[in-house]
Amino acid sequence: MYDTILYPTDGSPGSEAALDSVRDLATAQDATVHIMYVVDTAHALGIGGDPQKESSPGMVGNPKGGSKGMVGRRSGSKKVREGLEERGEKIVEEAKAQLDDVETVTAVESGDPHQIILDYTEQNDIDMIVMGTHGRTGFDRYLLGSVAEKVVRLSDVPVLTVRPDEQPE
C-alpha cells in the first residue's frame, strides 16, 4: 500500500518522536523511507520571524539582541547556510542509522519547509508523509505557524503527525 514514505526531520524532539512510527510503517509495508532535512532559508538568513529568538533549528541570531553581530546577513549568509546544511546532513545520517535494515534515501534541501516537503513528495512519488510536530497549540501555533499543519492541509498524500509526548504502541 505504501511503497515510499517521506520522513521530514529537523532533529527536534517532535520529529524524533515520529521515527519509531516511520520504522514500524516501513517495516510492515516493506517501504523505502526518504529522510529529509530542510534548511529554512527565510529564518536562517534572518528574513522571517524574530531573528533574535532561536525557536526553530533554522533560526539564528545574536542572542544578546540587536542586529550588530547578527549571523546570516550578507557576507555570513553563505557560511550560515553551509553550517545548516552540514547540520542537516548529520541529522539525516543519524536517522538513517536508527532505521537499521529499512531501505533509505536521504536529502537536504533549502527553502520554505512546507513547500519543499510538498514538492519533494510530488517529484518522488511519495505515498505517505510521517512527521513530528512541536506540540504547539492554540495561540502559539497561530503566531509561529506550523510546518506540519501546512503539510497536512495541502498534501495530496496521507500525512501522519506524531506529537513529542506521544509514544507509538
ZASEKE-636125 format. One record per residue: residue number from 1; residue in one letter; y, x negated, z of N, C-alpha, C in turn. Coordinates in steps of 0.02 Angstrom, whole numbers, plus 50000, padded with zeros to 5 digits. Example, Ala and Ser with C-alpha at 12.3 -4.5 7.8 and 13.67 -1.06 7.14 Angstrom:
residues 2
+-----+------+--------+-------+-------+---------+--------+-------+--------+-------+-------+
| seq | type | nnorth | neast |   nup | canorth | caeast |  caup | cnorth | ceast |   cup |
+-----+------+--------+-------+-------+---------+--------+-------+--------+-------+-------+
|   1 |    a |  49716 | 49340 | 50390 |   49775 |  49385 | 50390 |  49835 | 49340 | 50390 |
|   2 |    s |  49888 | 49358 | 50354 |   49947 |  49316 | 50357 |  50002 | 49355 | 50394 |
+-----+------+--------+-------+-------+---------+--------+-------+--------+-------+-------+
end
This chain:
residues 169
+-----+------+--------+-------+-------+---------+--------+-------+--------+-------+-------+
| seq | type | nnorth | neast |   nup | canorth | caeast |  caup | cnorth | ceast |   cup |
+-----+------+--------+-------+-------+---------+--------+-------+--------+-------+-------+
|   1 |    m |  49940 | 49959 | 50000 |   50000 |  50000 | 50000 |  50063 | 49957 | 50000 |
|   2 |    y |  50065 | 49905 | 50043 |   50121 |  49859 | 50045 |  50096 | 49790 | 50026 |
|   3 |    d |  50116 | 49767 | 49967 |   50095 |  49701 | 49944 |  50145 | 49647 | 49964 |
|   4 |    t |  50209 | 49666 | 49970 |   50262 |  49618 | 49987 |  50307 | 49648 | 50041 |
|   5 |    i |  50317 | 49608 | 50093 |   50359 |  49630 | 50149 |  50416 | 49579 | 50156 |
|   6 |    l |  50477 | 49604 | 50161 |   50534 |  49561 | 50174 |  50549 | 49561 | 50248 |
|   7 |    y |  50555 | 49501 | 50276 |   50573 |  49492 | 50346 |  50638 | 49452 | 50349 |
|   8 |    p |  50695 | 49487 | 50350 |   50759 |  49452 | 50358 |  50767 | 49433 | 50432 |
|   9 |    t |  50786 | 49371 | 50444 |   50794 |  49347 | 50513 |  50856 | 49306 | 50520 |
|  10 |    d |  50887 | 49311 | 50579 |   50944 |  49268 | 50594 |  50929 | 49225 | 50656 |
|  11 |    g |  50867 | 49228 | 50678 |   50847 |  49188 | 50736 |  50865 | 49220 | 50802 |
|  12 |    s |  50893 | 49279 | 50801 |   50912 |  49314 | 50862 |  50851 | 49344 | 50897 |
|  13 |    p |  50858 | 49362 | 50961 |   50802 |  49395 | 50995 |  50780 | 49459 | 50959 |
|  14 |    g |  50827 | 49494 | 50930 |   50810 |  49555 | 50892 |  50765 | 49541 | 50833 |
|  15 |    s |  50783 | 49491 | 50794 |   50741 |  49475 | 50736 |  50675 | 49444 | 50757 |
|  16 |    e |  50675 | 49405 | 50811 |   50612 |  49376 | 50836 |  50565 | 49430 | 50861 |
|  17 |    a |  50593 | 49485 | 50888 |   50551 |  49540 | 50913 |  50513 | 49573 | 50856 |
|  18 |    a |  50540 | 49570 | 50796 |   50507 |  49602 | 50738 |  50449 | 49560 | 50710 |
|  19 |    l |  50445 | 49497 | 50729 |   50396 |  49453 | 50699 |  50323 | 49475 | 50711 |
|  20 |    d |  50308 | 49500 | 50770 |   50240 |  49524 | 50783 |  50223 | 49583 | 50738 |
|  21 |    s |  50270 | 49628 | 50727 |   50259 |  49685 | 50682 |  50248 | 49661 | 50611 |
|  22 |    v |  50287 | 49611 | 50590 |   50279 |  49582 | 50523 |  50208 | 49554 | 50515 |
|  23 |    r |  50186 | 49515 | 50564 |   50120 |  49484 | 50562 |  50065 | 49538 | 50559 |
|  24 |    d |  50071 | 49588 | 50601 |   50020 |  49641 | 50603 |  50017 | 49679 | 50537 |
|  25 |    l |  50074 | 49698 | 50510 |   50075 |  49735 | 50447 |  50049 | 49692 | 50389 |
|  26 |    a |  50071 | 49630 | 50386 |   50049 |  49586 | 50332 |  49974 | 49573 | 50335 |
|  27 |    t |  49948 | 49564 | 50395 |   49877 |  49553 | 50402 |  49837 | 49615 | 50382 |
|  28 |    a |  49859 | 49673 | 50406 |   49824 |  49735 | 50390 |  49827 | 49752 | 50316 |
|  29 |    q |  49882 | 49736 | 50284 |   49891 |  49754 | 50213 |  49876 | 49697 | 50165 |
|  30 |    d |  49858 | 49638 | 50192 |   49848 |  49578 | 50152 |  49909 | 49566 | 50107 |
|  31 |    a |  49968 | 49571 | 50139 |   50031 |  49566 | 50103 |  50062 | 49496 | 50109 |
|  32 |    t |  50104 | 49481 | 50061 |   50144 |  49420 | 50063 |  50209 | 49436 | 50099 |
|  33 |    v |  50229 | 49392 | 50144 |   50292 |  49401 | 50181 |  50345 | 49355 | 50153 |
|  34 |    h |  50402 | 49384 | 50134 |   50460 |  49346 | 50113 |  50505 | 49340 | 50175 |
|  35 |    i |  50514 | 49279 | 50199 |   50556 |  49266 | 50258 |  50624 | 49244 | 50232 |
|  36 |    m |  50677 | 49279 | 50253 |   50743 |  49265 | 50227 |  50795 | 49257 | 50282 |
|  37 |    y |  50838 | 49208 | 50273 |   50897 |  49199 | 50315 |  50957 | 49205 | 50270 |
|  38 |    v |  51007 | 49243 | 50291 |   51068 |  49250 | 50251 |  51126 | 49219 | 50289 |
|  39 |    v |  51159 | 49171 | 50257 |   51221 |  49143 | 50284 |  51275 | 49194 | 50270 |
|  40 |    d |  51302 | 49223 | 50323 |   51356 |  49272 | 50316 |  51420 | 49236 | 50301 |
|  41 |    t |  51436 | 49230 | 50237 |   51493 |  49189 | 50216 |  51560 | 49215 | 50241 |
|  42 |    a |  51569 | 49280 | 50247 |   51632 |  49306 | 50272 |  51645 | 49283 | 50344 |
|  43 |    h |  51593 | 49286 | 50387 |   51602 |  49265 | 50456 |  51601 | 49189 | 50461 |
|  44 |    a |  51558 | 49156 | 50423 |   51552 |  49084 | 50427 |  51616 | 49049 | 50409 |
|  45 |    l |  51654 | 49078 | 50363 |   51716 |  49047 | 50340 |  51776 | 49077 | 50374 |
|  46 |    g |  51766 | 49118 | 50425 |   51821 |  49145 | 50464 |  51860 | 49200 | 50428 |
|  47 |    i |  51830 | 49233 | 50379 |   51865 |  49284 | 50341 |  51862 | 49352 | 50375 |
|  48 |    g |  51804 | 49369 | 50403 |   51795 |  49436 | 50431 |  51789 | 49434 | 50506 |
|  49 |    g |  51802 | 49491 | 50537 |   51792 |  49498 | 50609 |  51840 | 49454 | 50649 |
|  50 |    d |  51822 | 49439 | 50709 |   51861 |  49397 | 50753 |  51831 | 49327 | 50752 |
|  51 |    p |  51863 | 49279 | 50717 |   51833 |  49213 | 50710 |  51830 | 49174 | 50775 |
|  52 |    q |  51863 | 49198 | 50827 |   51861 |  49163 | 50892 |  51800 | 49182 | 50932 |
|  53 |    k |  51768 | 49236 | 50913 |   51712 |  49263 | 50950 |  51647 | 49247 | 50913 |
|  54 |    e |  51600 | 49217 | 50948 |   51537 |  49200 | 50916 |  51485 | 49253 | 50933 |
|  55 |    s |  51492 | 49311 | 50900 |   51446 |  49366 | 50914 |  51390 | 49370 | 50864 |
|  56 |    s |  51391 | 49327 | 50815 |   51339 |  49325 | 50764 |  51324 | 49253 | 50749 |
|  57 |    p |  51262 | 49237 | 50732 |   51245 |  49167 | 50717 |  51287 | 49139 | 50659 |
|  58 |    g |  51313 | 49181 | 50616 |   51352 |  49157 | 50559 |  51426 | 49149 | 50574 |
|  59 |    m |  51447 | 49164 | 50635 |   51518 |  49160 | 50652 |  51532 | 49096 | 50690 |
|  60 |    v |  51585 | 49062 | 50669 |   51605 |  49001 | 50703 |  51679 | 49002 | 50714 |
|  61 |    g |  51702 | 48972 | 50767 |   51773 |  48970 | 50779 |  51789 | 48923 | 50836 |
|  62 |    n |  51852 | 48915 | 50850 |   51874 |  48874 | 50905 |  51865 | 48914 | 50970 |
|  63 |    p |  51819 | 48894 | 51013 |   51805 |  48933 | 51072 |  51864 | 48939 | 51120 |
|  64 |    k |  51914 | 48896 | 51114 |   51972 |  48899 | 51159 |  52028 | 48942 | 51132 |
|  65 |    g |  52018 | 48970 | 51072 |   52068 |  49014 | 51043 |  52115 | 48976 | 50997 |
|  66 |    g |  52153 | 49014 | 50958 |   52199 |  48984 | 50911 |  52164 | 48958 | 50849 |
|  67 |    s |  52201 | 48949 | 50795 |   52169 |  48927 | 50734 |  52168 | 48851 | 50727 |
|  68 |    k |  52205 | 48815 | 50768 |   52203 |  48743 | 50764 |  52134 | 48718 | 50784 |
|  69 |    g |  52105 | 48678 | 50742 |   52038 |  48653 | 50756 |  51983 | 48700 | 50734 |
|  70 |    m |  52001 | 48755 | 50702 |   51951 |  48804 | 50681 |  51907 | 48774 | 50626 |
|  71 |    v |  51842 | 48781 | 50634 |   51796 |  48756 | 50585 |  51788 | 48810 | 50531 |
|  72 |    g |  51778 | 48789 | 50470 |   51763 |  48838 | 50418 |  51820 | 48853 | 50372 |
|  73 |    r |  51878 | 48826 | 50382 |   51935 |  48837 | 50338 |  51941 | 48778 | 50291 |
|  74 |    r |  51955 | 48790 | 50230 |   51968 |  48741 | 50177 |  51921 | 48682 | 50178 |
|  75 |    s |  51942 | 48624 | 50204 |   51902 |  48563 | 50198 |  51837 | 48567 | 50236 |
|  76 |    g |  51835 | 48603 | 50290 |   51774 |  48607 | 50330 |  51725 | 48659 | 50306 |
|  77 |    s |  51745 | 48703 | 50260 |   51702 |  48759 | 50242 |  51637 | 48737 | 50210 |
|  78 |    k |  51638 | 48684 | 50170 |   51576 |  48660 | 50139 |  51528 | 48634 | 50193 |
|  79 |    k |  51555 | 48598 | 50241 |   51513 |  48571 | 50295 |  51485 | 48628 | 50338 |
|  80 |    v |  51526 | 48678 | 50351 |   51504 |  48735 | 50391 |  51447 | 48770 | 50354 |
|  81 |    r |  51457 | 48784 | 50290 |   51405 |  48818 | 50252 |  51341 | 48777 | 50251 |
|  82 |    e |  51346 | 48711 | 50239 |   51287 |  48668 | 50238 |  51252 | 48669 | 50306 |
|  83 |    g |  51290 | 48669 | 50360 |   51261 |  48672 | 50427 |  51224 | 48737 | 50438 |
|  84 |    l |  51254 | 48792 | 50416 |   51221 |  48857 | 50424 |  51160 | 48863 | 50380 |
|  85 |    e |  51162 | 48833 | 50321 |   51104 |  48834 | 50277 |  51047 | 48793 | 50308 |
|  86 |    e |  51063 | 48736 | 50338 |   51013 |  48696 | 50372 |  50983 | 48735 | 50431 |
|  87 |    r |  51025 | 48770 | 50468 |   51002 |  48812 | 50523 |  50954 | 48865 | 50497 |
|  88 |    g |  50974 | 48896 | 50440 |   50932 |  48947 | 50409 |  50864 | 48920 | 50388 |
|  89 |    e |  50864 | 48860 | 50358 |   50801 |  48829 | 50338 |  50756 | 48819 | 50399 |
|  90 |    k |  50785 | 48797 | 50454 |   50745 |  48786 | 50515 |  50717 | 48852 | 50541 |
|  91 |    i |  50758 | 48904 | 50540 |   50736 |  48970 | 50565 |  50679 | 48998 | 50522 |
|  92 |    v |  50685 | 48995 | 50455 |   50632 |  49022 | 50413 |  50568 | 48981 | 50418 |
|  93 |    e |  50574 | 48915 | 50427 |   50515 |  48874 | 50434 |  50480 | 48887 | 50501 |
|  94 |    e |  50518 | 48899 | 50554 |   50488 |  48916 | 50618 |  50452 | 48983 | 50615 |
|  95 |    a |  50482 | 49031 | 50581 |   50450 |  49097 | 50573 |  50386 | 49090 | 50531 |
|  96 |    k |  50389 | 49050 | 50479 |   50330 |  49038 | 50436 |  50273 | 49009 | 50477 |
|  97 |    a |  50289 | 48961 | 50520 |   50238 |  48930 | 50562 |  50206 | 48980 | 50609 |
|  98 |    q |  50244 | 49029 | 50632 |   50217 |  49079 | 50678 |  50175 | 49133 | 50643 |
|  99 |    l |  50178 | 49136 | 50577 |   50140 |  49186 | 50540 |  50070 | 49160 | 50520 |
| 100 |    d |  50051 | 49102 | 50545 |   49984 |  49075 | 50537 |  49958 | 49079 | 50465 |
| 101 |    d |  49907 | 49121 | 50455 |   49872 |  49124 | 50391 |  49902 | 49173 | 50341 |
| 102 |    v |  49959 | 49203 | 50357 |   49991 |  49251 | 50312 |  50025 | 49213 | 50256 |
| 103 |    e |  50015 | 49236 | 50194 |   50049 |  49205 | 50137 |  50124 | 49219 | 50142 |
| 104 |    t |  50164 | 49166 | 50136 |   50237 |  49174 | 50144 |  50276 | 49142 | 50087 |
| 105 |    v |  50337 | 49168 | 50079 |   50387 |  49140 | 50035 |  50450 | 49136 | 50078 |
| 106 |    t |  50487 | 49081 | 50073 |   50548 |  49075 | 50113 |  50609 | 49072 | 50068 |
| 107 |    a |  50665 | 49097 | 50094 |   50728 |  49096 | 50057 |  50786 | 49091 | 50105 |
| 108 |    v |  50837 | 49053 | 50086 |   50900 |  49051 | 50122 |  50953 | 49068 | 50070 |
| 109 |    e |  50990 | 49122 | 50082 |   51040 |  49146 | 50035 |  51107 | 49149 | 50070 |
| 110 |    s |  51161 | 49156 | 50031 |   51228 |  49162 | 50059 |  51262 | 49224 | 50031 |
| 111 |    g |  51302 | 49256 | 50074 |   51340 |  49314 | 50051 |  51344 | 49366 | 50106 |
| 112 |    d |  51355 | 49428 | 50086 |   51359 |  49485 | 50131 |  51287 | 49504 | 50150 |
| 113 |    p |  51266 | 49495 | 50212 |   51194 |  49502 | 50229 |  51160 | 49565 | 50204 |
| 114 |    h |  51189 | 49623 | 50216 |   51154 |  49684 | 50196 |  51146 | 49687 | 50120 |
| 115 |    q |  51196 | 49666 | 50083 |   51192 |  49668 | 50010 |  51143 | 49617 | 49983 |
| 116 |    i |  51142 | 49558 | 50012 |   51094 |  49507 | 49991 |  51023 | 49531 | 50004 |
| 117 |    i |  51011 | 49562 | 50061 |   50944 |  49589 | 50078 |  50924 | 49641 | 50027 |
| 118 |    l |  50969 | 49688 | 50011 |   50953 |  49740 | 49963 |  50942 | 49712 | 49893 |
| 119 |    d |  50983 | 49665 | 49872 |   50974 |  49634 | 49806 |  50908 | 49596 | 49802 |
| 120 |    y |  50892 | 49558 | 49854 |   50830 |  49520 | 49855 |  50770 | 49568 | 49852 |
| 121 |    t |  50775 | 49623 | 49887 |   50722 |  49673 | 49887 |  50708 | 49697 | 49816 |
| 122 |    e |  50761 | 49713 | 49781 |   50753 |  49738 | 49713 |  50728 | 49683 | 49665 |
| 123 |    q |  50756 | 49624 | 49670 |   50738 |  49570 | 49624 |  50667 | 49544 | 49634 |
| 124 |    n |  50639 | 49553 | 49693 |   50573 |  49526 | 49709 |  50520 | 49579 | 49719 |
| 125 |    d |  50535 | 49640 | 49699 |   50487 |  49696 | 49704 |  50458 | 49702 | 49775 |
| 126 |    i |  50501 | 49699 | 49824 |   50480 |  49706 | 49894 |  50460 | 49779 | 49907 |
| 127 |    d |  50405 | 49788 | 49942 |   50380 |  49856 | 49957 |  50405 | 49883 | 50023 |
| 128 |    m |  50423 | 49839 | 50070 |   50444 |  49860 | 50136 |  50486 | 49805 | 50168 |
| 129 |    i |  50534 | 49826 | 50209 |   50576 |  49779 | 50247 |  50561 | 49790 | 50321 |
| 130 |    v |  50549 | 49736 | 50357 |   50540 |  49739 | 50429 |  50593 | 49692 | 50459 |
| 131 |    m |  50636 | 49721 | 50500 |   50691 |  49681 | 50527 |  50707 | 49701 | 50598 |
| 132 |    g |  50732 | 49654 | 50635 |   50753 |  49667 | 50703 |  50825 | 49693 | 50704 |
| 133 |    t |  50842 | 49721 | 50761 |   50911 |  49743 | 50772 |  50937 | 49705 | 50832 |
| 134 |    h |  51002 | 49708 | 50841 |   51032 |  49677 | 50900 |  51032 | 49724 | 50959 |
| 135 |    g |  51012 | 49787 | 50948 |   51007 |  49835 | 51002 |  51073 | 49866 | 51023 |
| 136 |    r |  51126 | 49856 | 50983 |   51190 |  49886 | 51000 |  51187 | 49961 | 50984 |
| 137 |    t |  51222 | 49999 | 51025 |   51226 |  50070 | 51013 |  51298 | 50093 | 51020 |
| 138 |    g |  51309 | 50155 | 51000 |   51374 |  50187 | 51011 |  51433 | 50148 | 50983 |
| 139 |    f |  51484 | 50141 | 51024 |   51547 |  50113 | 51004 |  51540 | 50040 | 50982 |
| 140 |    d |  51499 | 50000 | 51016 |   51488 |  49930 | 50996 |  51462 | 49925 | 50925 |
| 141 |    r |  51413 | 49968 | 50908 |   51385 |  49966 | 50841 |  51438 | 49986 | 50790 |
| 142 |    y |  51478 | 50036 | 50807 |   51531 |  50059 | 50763 |  51582 | 50004 | 50750 |
| 143 |    l |  51603 | 49970 | 50802 |   51653 |  49918 | 50795 |  51626 | 49856 | 50759 |
| 144 |    l |  51566 | 49835 | 50776 |   51539 |  49773 | 50750 |  51502 | 49783 | 50684 |
| 145 |    g |  51483 | 49845 | 50669 |   51443 |  49857 | 50609 |  51371 | 49836 | 50623 |
| 146 |    s |  51328 | 49855 | 50579 |   51258 |  49838 | 50589 |  51226 | 49825 | 50522 |
| 147 |    v |  51202 | 49764 | 50513 |   51167 |  49748 | 50451 |  51106 | 49793 | 50445 |
| 148 |    a |  51068 | 49800 | 50499 |   51008 |  49841 | 50497 |  51024 | 49914 | 50478 |
| 149 |    e |  51077 | 49940 | 50507 |   51096 |  50010 | 50491 |  51113 | 50017 | 50418 |
| 150 |    k |  51151 | 49970 | 50390 |   51168 |  49974 | 50319 |  51107 | 49968 | 50275 |
| 151 |    v |  51061 | 49924 | 50293 |   50999 |  49917 | 50254 |  50959 | 49982 | 50257 |
| 152 |    v |  50953 | 50011 | 50316 |   50915 |  50074 | 50323 |  50946 | 50128 | 50279 |
| 153 |    r |  51012 | 50134 | 50281 |   51046 |  50186 | 50243 |  51041 | 50176 | 50167 |
| 154 |    l |  51042 | 50114 | 50145 |   51048 |  50100 | 50073 |  50984 | 50077 | 50038 |
| 155 |    s |  50933 | 50062 | 50075 |   50871 |  50035 | 50046 |  50832 | 50089 | 50008 |
| 156 |    d |  50803 | 50068 | 49952 |   50758 |  50111 | 49914 |  50686 | 50106 | 49937 |
| 157 |    v |  50672 | 50058 | 49982 |   50604 |  50050 | 50008 |  50605 | 50064 | 50083 |
| 158 |    p |  50547 | 50078 | 50113 |   50544 |  50091 | 50185 |  50569 | 50031 | 50225 |
| 159 |    v |  50603 | 50046 | 50280 |   50629 |  49994 | 50324 |  50605 | 50009 | 50395 |
| 160 |    l |  50572 | 49960 | 50425 |   50551 |  49965 | 50495 |  50598 | 49921 | 50535 |
| 161 |    t |  50631 | 49951 | 50585 |   50675 |  49911 | 50628 |  50644 | 49907 | 50697 |
| 162 |    v |  50653 | 49849 | 50728 |   50624 |  49836 | 50795 |  50680 | 49811 | 50840 |
| 163 |    r |  50689 | 49846 | 50896 |   50740 |  49825 | 50944 |  50712 | 49768 | 50987 |
| 164 |    p |  50756 | 49727 | 51014 |   50732 |  49669 | 51052 |  50694 | 49688 | 51115 |
| 165 |    d |  50707 | 49747 | 51143 |   50672 |  49766 | 51205 |  50608 | 49803 | 51191 |
| 166 |    e |  50591 | 49815 | 51127 |   50529 |  49849 | 51110 |  50473 | 49798 | 51100 |
| 167 |    q |  50415 | 49815 | 51121 |   50357 |  49772 | 51111 |  50307 | 49809 | 51067 |
| 168 |    p |  50282 | 49779 | 51014 |   50232 |  49812 | 50972 |  50168 | 49826 | 51012 |
| 169 |    e |  50136 | 49881 | 50994 |   50074 |  49899 | 51029 |  50015 | 49861 | 51002 |
+-----+------+--------+-------+-------+---------+--------+-------+--------+-------+-------+
end
